[in-house]
Amino acid sequence: MTDAYIEITRGIRVTVRAFYLDDQSQPDEGRFVWAYRVTIENQSQQTVQLLRRSWRITNAAGRIQRVHGDGVVGEQPVLDPGESFEYTSGTPLDTPTGFMAGSYEMVVPATGDGFEVAIPAFSLDSPHQNSRLH
């Protein structure tokens, strides 16, 4: 079982698990690929909607790539209290380890109140390097 990374902001719980994809990686060519599964749980008392995402992806050399966009996997899910949304995505790196962190821009549709939800920093570890970055 891979490590779970968890962050809770304003009653929105974000859980991330990352998986190294050996079958899509080509270590000899400097290509390392991970999938990550994100679960967003609305533990608050208000209905919320995810509008945008913002990622900071850092490789082992410290190079940072920023990714911004609307929604996640083509959706802008609305979560009533107690509901959750899960999706899987992925990222390649040119180093055998790295890490990711980010945030979701959310809104309470009933009030128009916008807020950011933290995505926990999580490690991208491959079997091609023994050390772990946190």
Wavefront OBJ file of the C-alpha trace (Angstrom):
o trace
v 0.000 0.000 0.000
v 1.350 3.412 -0.898
v 1.463 6.254 1.582
v -1.602 8.466 1.860
v -1.061 12.211 2.092
v -3.948 14.143 3.668
v -4.797 17.829 4.039
v -8.044 19.338 5.366
v -9.065 22.928 4.572
v -12.443 24.353 5.665
v -13.896 20.869 5.993
v -12.673 19.701 2.576
v -10.434 16.636 2.977
v -7.996 15.909 0.146
v -6.264 12.509 0.162
v -3.564 11.661 -2.398
v -1.794 8.388 -3.170
v 0.929 8.198 -5.841
v 1.942 5.106 -7.814
v 5.043 4.642 -9.953
v 4.134 3.354 -13.423
v 6.935 1.026 -14.403
v 5.236 0.031 -17.662
v 5.102 3.654 -18.894
v 8.533 4.698 -17.616
v 11.797 4.503 -19.541
v 14.559 5.045 -16.946
v 17.336 4.601 -19.524
v 15.876 7.576 -21.408
v 15.233 9.710 -18.314
v 11.454 9.230 -18.324
v 9.754 8.353 -15.035
v 5.944 8.305 -14.866
v 3.555 8.307 -11.905
v -0.188 8.103 -11.475
v -1.831 9.737 -8.505
v -5.296 9.101 -7.108
v -7.032 12.017 -5.411
v -10.110 11.781 -3.203
v -11.880 15.032 -2.337
v -14.351 14.648 0.528
v -16.769 17.369 1.603
v -16.864 17.105 5.395
v -18.318 20.608 5.704
v -21.947 21.648 6.098
v -22.080 23.482 2.746
v -22.300 22.395 -0.868
v -19.063 23.277 -2.690
v -17.846 23.214 -6.277
v -14.293 22.730 -7.528
v -13.562 25.360 -10.174
v -9.802 25.237 -10.854
v -6.622 23.400 -9.968
v -3.077 24.591 -9.502
v -0.086 22.218 -9.238
v 3.581 22.716 -8.431
v 5.633 19.742 -9.660
v 9.266 19.620 -8.526
v 11.845 17.163 -9.860
v 14.890 15.879 -7.963
v 17.039 18.669 -9.441
v 14.706 21.288 -7.973
v 13.191 22.321 -11.313
v 9.588 23.457 -10.785
v 6.786 23.092 -13.297
v 3.495 24.870 -12.624
v 0.216 23.583 -14.035
v -3.055 25.516 -13.832
v -6.420 24.716 -15.325
v -10.158 24.523 -14.995
v -11.561 21.625 -12.979
v -9.995 18.180 -12.735
v -10.074 15.495 -15.449
v -12.468 17.690 -17.444
v -14.966 18.094 -14.601
v -15.914 20.776 -12.083
v -17.596 18.543 -9.506
v -20.247 19.811 -7.098
v -20.060 18.101 -3.711
v -22.920 18.177 -1.238
v -22.062 17.687 2.454
v -20.853 14.111 2.934
v -20.131 13.502 -0.759
v -16.764 12.732 -2.288
v -15.162 12.800 -5.733
v -12.242 10.629 -6.801
v -10.080 10.867 -9.885
v -6.778 9.557 -11.184
v -4.258 11.521 -13.195
v -0.541 11.311 -13.838
v 2.708 13.129 -14.416
v 6.073 12.358 -16.006
v 9.417 13.531 -14.642
v 12.932 13.446 -16.040
v 14.345 12.402 -12.641
v 13.652 9.236 -10.586
v 12.073 11.175 -7.713
v 10.273 14.419 -7.074
v 7.211 15.767 -5.369
v 3.969 17.586 -6.067
v 1.723 19.968 -4.140
v -1.010 22.353 -5.084
v -4.433 23.769 -4.427
v -8.009 23.725 -5.655
v -10.054 26.866 -6.099
v -13.492 26.124 -4.671
v -16.718 28.070 -4.365
v -19.843 27.776 -2.235
v -22.499 28.114 -4.991
v -25.189 29.358 -2.578
v -23.137 32.364 -1.444
v -20.455 32.828 -4.115
v -17.824 32.527 -1.354
v -14.571 31.424 -2.993
v -11.700 29.767 -1.148
v -8.566 27.699 -1.723
v -8.189 24.114 -0.583
v -4.653 22.795 -0.073
v -3.530 19.666 -1.892
v -0.962 17.964 0.375
v 2.627 17.719 -0.814
v 3.361 14.129 -1.803
v 6.421 12.191 -2.880
v 6.999 10.724 -6.303
v 9.339 7.835 -5.540
v 10.559 5.292 -8.066
v 12.469 2.077 -7.460
v 15.362 3.678 -9.354
v 16.422 5.820 -6.376
v 16.631 4.850 -2.734
v 16.149 8.242 -1.139
v 12.731 9.786 -0.566
v 11.951 13.477 -0.918
v 9.426 15.035 1.431
l 1 2 3 4 5 6 7 8 9 10 11 12 13 14 15 16 17 18 19 20 21 22 23 24 25 26 27 28 29 30 31 32 33 34 35 36 37 38 39 40 41 42 43 44 45 46 47 48 49 50 51 52 53 54 55 56 57 58 59 60 61 62 63 64 65 66 67 68 69 70 71 72 73 74 75 76 77 78 79 80 81 82 83 84 85 86 87 88 89 90 91 92 93 94 95 96 97 98 99 100 101 102 103 104 105 106 107 108 109 110 111 112 113 114 115 116 117 118 119 120 121 122 123 124 125 126 127 128 129 130 131 132 133 134
